Each structure stands twice: as C-alpha cells, then as structure tokens.
Amino acid sequence: MARLLQDPSKHHPSEWYTANNMQRASTESQKSRSERMTAESWRLVNEIEKTTQKTQSDVNKKLEQRREEIKFWKQELDNKLEQIVHETEILLTFKNRLERALEGCKEPLLIAQKCLLYRQRRVGIDLVHDEVEQELVKEAEVLQGIIALLRRTLEQTNEQIRQNRSAKYNLDMDLKDKFTALTIDDYCASLTNDTPYIAYADNAMKLEGNFVSPEDWIDFSNTNVEKADKQRNNSLALKALIDGILSQTANDMRKQCEMVNTAFRNRVKEVKDAKQNLETLLAMVMDETASQEKNIAALKKAITDKEGPVKVAQIRLEARNHRPNVELCYDTVHSSLMSEVQEITKNIQRQDALAQAQTELKGLSRRQLSLEEEIKVKENTLYIDEVLCMQMRESVCINNY
C-alpha cells in the first residue's frame, strides 16, 4: 500500500517553477519575435509601397517624356513631309514647263530645216553658201543643242522627282510607325492601378522582335529628315537651274531667229537690187539691140544704094571700050571711071562694119538671153527666200515657259 502511494514520475516543485518560468520566457520571446516580425512586415509593406509608387511614377514620367519625344519627331517628320510634297508638286510644274519648252523647239527646228531644204532649189550662181544659209545652219545647231539640253534637264528632273518620292515614302512609313507607337504609349499612359479589367500579361517580360537602341531610333528618323532636307535643297537648286535654262534658251532662240530673219531681209534686198540692176542692163541691151538692128539696116541700105553708081560706071567703061581707033584713049575720064569702079566695088566688098555689127547684134542677143535667164534665177531665189521661207518663218513663236 505504501508502494502504491509513491510515484516515481512526479517532478520536484522546483522543476515545476522552472518549467513555468521557461514557458513564460519562451512565450514572451516568441511574442517578441512575432511583434518584431509584424513591425518588419509593415515596414517592408510600406517600403514596397513607396518603392512601387516611386517606380511607377518614374515609369509614368519616362512614358510622358517618350510620348513628347515621339510627338517632337512626328512633328519634325510632318514638317519635312509637307515640305517635300510641296517641292515635288512645284517640281512637277517645272517638269511640265520643260516638256512644253521641248515641244516648242520642234516647230522652229522643222522650219529651219525646211528653209535649208527649200534653198537647195536655188539655181545657178544664186546657189551660194551665203549669210542666210550660215545663220540657218547655226539656228538648226542651236535648236538641236537646246533640245539635247532640255532632254537632259528633263531626265534630271524626273530623277529628282523620284528621289523626292523616295524620301516622302520613308517619311510616310516613319510617320505611320510613330503614329502607331504614340497610340500605344497613349494607351499605356491612360492605364492606372484602378483601370477595370486589367490582368496579368504572362509574356510581358519576353523581348520579342528586333529591339533597337534609343540612339538608333533617333538616328533612323534623323536620317529620314536629313534625306528629305537634302532632296528639298536639291529640288530648290534644280528649280533655279531650270529657270535659268528656260530663260537662256528662249533668249538664244530669239536672238538666233532674229539673226536669220535679218539675214533673210538683207539677202532679199540684195537679190532685189541685183534683179533691178539686171533689169536695167536688160533694158539697155534691148535698146542697144534695137539701135544695132537699125544700124545694120542702114548699112545694108548703104550697100544697096551703091549698086546704081557702080552699074553706071561699069556701063560707061564698057561703052568707052568701043571707041574706034585712036579715040580709044586712056584719058583722064577712063582712068577716073576705072578708079570709080574699083573704089565702089572695093567699098561694096568691104562689109566689115556690117559683119561686125551683125556680130555685135548676136552678142547683144546672147547678153539678152543671159540677162533674162539670170533675172529668172533671181526671181526663183526671191520666191524661195521671200515667199516660201520668210512667210513660213512668220509662224515661228518663241515663248517663255
């Protein structure tokens, strides 16, 4: 019974007190750690909140800066696009001016070539390489040179328009991308922590696509702007060049056209003067021919008039030859009759004056034919120069394009 009252598992009171003290100490330690942990958690929560707010605020500021940057470059691109479009439109009008100027050269060149062709129909001495022909050849060369220059300038203008359109295309594409990027960043800027229906984006941290550096991004747009500026400046220089070419070529054409017209007027005057001189000479020849014909008629009459005296003298000699005997005397009468017959016969036989007069008449006739032919040559030349060429050249119109 005594053995049952004794429990070997019972602790000493001191152990009890110690155990209680340990429980209290452990609880207080745990509570203290828990309180410290709670305080650290709130401090961490507050710190994370501040960091999150600060980071989000920084991102919002950077996003706003980025939007302003995009807006700046978008405005720059818009300005350059407007400028290059404007310059291209103006250049198209200059191209049209070149085309009209080129078309305007065809008729003057055709007329110059026709004039040269018509003047090949001149005949005789008038088929001469005169000042008119020299100026016509020069006019044709000037016009051909101008046509070649205008064609080269037109090709240069077409190439510049192509370059402008290439620059415009690059600006359009860049602006389109800028508009899309600005739209996206505007959407991003509108998002807040309270925006409804926002959700996690699982693949947000993956870098997809070919990302470029900010420097490359700026360089890309800057290159497009510089290219547009370069093509705009080239267009301005080309416009000035075209203006100068159109003005100079029109002046050159007018100057040479006037040179040709002046040469034609001078030549026509020369030919008319020559024709008038020939007509004067022809009148003189015809007068001289009439005079010579009268002279020949007079000479023939004079010869005919000598037939009576010679017949009388010969009959007298014949009759006196029949005197009888001593009466057949060679007296002064007989010697005079002999001399008379000889003289008249000699004078009749001497037809030098008549022959020379007839020769001169033939010469005058030849001169008349030659002068008449030369007058026809001059008339032909005047018809070609004054009627065919000069009247045709009146239609030449040289405009400022």
Secondary structure, 3 states (H helix, E strand, C coil): CHHHHCCCCCCCHHHHHHHHHHHHHHHHHHHHHHHHHHHHHHHHHHHHHHHHHHHHHHHHHHHHHHHHHHHHHHHHHHHHHHHHHHHHHHHHHHHHHHHHHHHHHHHHHHHHHHHHHHHHHCCHHHCCCCHHHHHHHHHHHHHHHHHHHHHHHHHHHHHHHHHHHHHHHHHHHHHHHHHHHHHHHHHHHHCCCCCCCCCCCCCCCCCCCCCCCHHHHHHHHHHHHHHHHHHHHHHHHHHHHHHHHHHHHHHHHHHHHHHHHHHHHHHHHHHHHHHHHHHHHHHHHHHHHHHHHHHHHHHHHHHHHCHHHHHHHHHHHHHHCCCCHHHCCCCHHHHHHHHHHHHHHHHHHCCHHHHHHHHHHHHHHHHHHHHHHHHHHHHHHHHHHHHHHHHHHCCCCCCCC
